[in-house]
Amino acid sequence: MTEPGDRRPIAARNLAVMTRLAGWLIQRQASPNAISGWGMVAGLGAGLALAGTAWLPEAARPLWLLGALGIQLRLLANLLDGMVAVGRGVTSSVGELWNEVPDRVSDSAVLLGLGVAAGNWGLGAAAALAAMATAYIRAMGKAAGAPSDFRGPMAKQQRMALSTALAVWCAVVPLGWSHGIGLPAIVLWVILAGSLLTCWRRLSGTAAALRGRPRA
């Protein structure tokens, strides 16, 4: 479980519907790790659906929508696992692994799926690696004693918001409007560039925090 003071700031935690849903799960003794696992399943499904738009172009519209739904379900699980863990007051010796590993798998699946959809899996892989690097820098900074750095401009929520918006757009407009201008590839380039900028900001911010920390 992530400590309450070391959690990603998410405004949706304060929504009444999220509070009620978390409360319902808490009453049923839901496992935060299981919620994280189901979120990873949703992320993998989203990646497959996005890739499927290239493999099965005749079914592209519903697959784009399934991809968007999978991304949002993954984010919902990411939100609820922490709320349930805090609400139940439970910790786990492997809680931090469940908090981080499913996120990295889901990020990679979605961005690789977008790469296949864009006809450029290498670009998807580059975006996935850059996204993973943002989390790596945050985790290493925390391990070194700095506060967890969740700053953007291309943190998880921004990456997934762009991916969801792209998927919904591609599902509802004529196919030529998106693929004719290479919109999936453009979005991946934006995610790649924004993730690299995020890496630099987190790395410099973490270094500054560690330099200012009193020596033991």
SULGI-V169608 format. One record per residue. N is the residue number from 0. SS is DSSP state (~ for helix, > for strand, _ for the rest). PSI is psi in radians with two decimals (999 if undefined). Layout:
n: <N | N>
ss: <SS | SS>
psi: <PSI | PSI>
//
This chain:
n: <0 | 1 | 2 | 3 | 4 | 5 | 6 | 7 | 8 | 9 | 10 | 11 | 12 | 13 | 14 | 15 | 16 | 17 | 18 | 19 | 20 | 21 | 22 | 23 | 24 | 25 | 26 | 27 | 28 | 29 | 30 | 31 | 32 | 33 | 34 | 35 | 36 | 37 | 38 | 39 | 40 | 41 | 42 | 43 | 44 | 45 | 46 | 47 | 48 | 49 | 50 | 51 | 52 | 53 | 54 | 55 | 56 | 57 | 58 | 59 | 60 | 61 | 62 | 63 | 64 | 65 | 66 | 67 | 68 | 69 | 70 | 71 | 72 | 73 | 74 | 75 | 76 | 77 | 78 | 79 | 80 | 81 | 82 | 83 | 84 | 85 | 86 | 87 | 88 | 89 | 90 | 91 | 92 | 93 | 94 | 95 | 96 | 97 | 98 | 99 | 100 | 101 | 102 | 103 | 104 | 105 | 106 | 107 | 108 | 109 | 110 | 111 | 112 | 113 | 114 | 115 | 116 | 117 | 118 | 119 | 120 | 121 | 122 | 123 | 124 | 125 | 126 | 127 | 128 | 129 | 130 | 131 | 132 | 133 | 134 | 135 | 136 | 137 | 138 | 139 | 140 | 141 | 142 | 143 | 144 | 145 | 146 | 147 | 148 | 149 | 150 | 151 | 152 | 153 | 154 | 155 | 156 | 157 | 158 | 159 | 160 | 161 | 162 | 163 | 164 | 165 | 166 | 167 | 168 | 169 | 170 | 171 | 172 | 173 | 174 | 175 | 176 | 177 | 178 | 179 | 180 | 181 | 182 | 183 | 184 | 185 | 186 | 187 | 188 | 189 | 190 | 191 | 192 | 193 | 194 | 195 | 196 | 197 | 198 | 199 | 200 | 201 | 202 | 203 | 204 | 205 | 206 | 207 | 208 | 209 | 210 | 211 | 212 | 213 | 214 | 215>
ss: <_ | _ | _ | ~ | ~ | ~ | _ | _ | _ | _ | ~ | ~ | ~ | ~ | _ | ~ | ~ | ~ | ~ | ~ | ~ | ~ | ~ | ~ | ~ | ~ | ~ | _ | _ | _ | _ | ~ | ~ | ~ | ~ | ~ | ~ | ~ | ~ | ~ | ~ | ~ | ~ | ~ | ~ | ~ | ~ | ~ | ~ | ~ | ~ | ~ | ~ | ~ | ~ | _ | ~ | ~ | ~ | ~ | ~ | ~ | ~ | ~ | ~ | ~ | ~ | ~ | ~ | ~ | ~ | ~ | ~ | ~ | ~ | ~ | ~ | ~ | ~ | ~ | ~ | ~ | ~ | ~ | ~ | ~ | ~ | ~ | _ | _ | _ | _ | _ | _ | ~ | ~ | ~ | ~ | ~ | ~ | ~ | ~ | ~ | ~ | ~ | ~ | ~ | ~ | ~ | ~ | ~ | ~ | ~ | ~ | ~ | ~ | ~ | _ | _ | _ | ~ | ~ | ~ | ~ | ~ | ~ | ~ | ~ | ~ | ~ | ~ | ~ | ~ | ~ | ~ | ~ | ~ | ~ | ~ | ~ | ~ | ~ | ~ | ~ | _ | _ | _ | _ | _ | _ | _ | _ | _ | _ | _ | ~ | ~ | ~ | ~ | ~ | ~ | ~ | ~ | ~ | ~ | ~ | ~ | ~ | ~ | ~ | ~ | ~ | _ | _ | ~ | ~ | ~ | ~ | ~ | _ | _ | _ | ~ | ~ | ~ | ~ | ~ | ~ | ~ | ~ | ~ | ~ | ~ | ~ | ~ | ~ | ~ | ~ | ~ | ~ | ~ | ~ | ~ | ~ | ~ | ~ | ~ | ~ | ~ | ~ | ~ | _ | _ | _ | _ | _>
psi: <2.43 | 2.43 | 2.53 | -0.63 | -0.03 | 0.58 | 2.62 | 2.25 | 2.02 | 2.06 | -0.53 | -0.35 | -0.49 | -0.05 | 2.45 | -0.67 | -0.63 | -0.69 | -0.74 | -0.72 | -0.75 | -0.70 | -0.68 | -0.74 | -0.66 | -0.73 | -0.53 | 0.22 | 0.67 | 2.53 | 2.18 | -0.66 | -0.65 | -0.68 | -0.74 | -0.73 | -0.75 | -0.57 | -0.67 | -0.70 | -0.75 | -0.70 | -0.72 | -0.72 | -0.68 | -0.78 | -0.75 | -0.72 | -0.74 | -0.76 | -0.60 | -0.37 | -0.45 | -0.60 | -0.59 | 1.24 | -0.46 | -0.33 | 0.39 | -0.74 | -0.94 | -0.53 | -0.66 | -0.75 | -0.69 | -0.68 | -0.78 | -0.73 | -0.76 | -0.70 | -0.78 | -0.63 | -0.66 | -0.77 | -0.63 | -0.76 | -0.70 | -0.61 | -0.79 | -0.54 | -0.74 | -0.70 | -0.71 | -0.73 | -0.78 | -0.75 | -0.64 | -0.27 | 0.63 | 2.58 | 2.82 | 2.51 | -0.38 | 0.28 | -0.68 | -0.63 | -0.78 | -0.46 | -0.52 | -0.84 | -0.83 | -0.59 | -0.77 | -0.69 | -0.79 | -0.80 | -0.86 | -0.74 | -0.81 | -0.80 | -0.62 | -0.69 | -0.71 | -0.64 | -0.76 | -0.75 | -0.61 | -0.11 | 0.36 | 1.40 | -0.49 | -0.68 | -0.70 | -0.72 | -0.69 | -0.73 | -0.70 | -0.73 | -0.70 | -0.69 | -0.73 | -0.60 | -0.61 | -0.73 | -0.63 | -0.77 | -0.73 | -0.79 | -0.71 | -0.65 | -0.74 | -0.75 | -0.54 | -0.15 | 0.05 | 2.75 | 2.62 | 2.29 | 1.92 | 0.24 | 2.76 | -2.64 | -0.05 | 1.05 | -3.13 | -0.81 | -0.60 | -0.69 | -0.79 | -0.53 | -0.77 | -0.75 | -0.72 | -0.80 | -0.72 | -0.80 | -0.76 | -0.74 | -0.83 | -0.44 | -0.46 | -0.32 | 2.83 | 2.47 | -0.64 | -0.43 | -0.52 | -0.96 | -0.39 | -0.58 | 0.09 | 0.67 | -0.75 | -0.70 | -0.67 | -0.77 | -0.70 | -0.69 | -0.70 | -0.75 | -0.73 | -0.88 | -0.75 | -0.62 | -0.68 | -0.69 | -0.69 | -0.72 | -0.81 | -0.75 | -0.74 | -0.70 | -0.79 | -0.67 | -0.71 | -0.73 | -0.73 | -0.68 | -0.68 | -0.62 | -0.60 | -0.06 | 2.34 | 2.44 | 2.50 | 999>
//
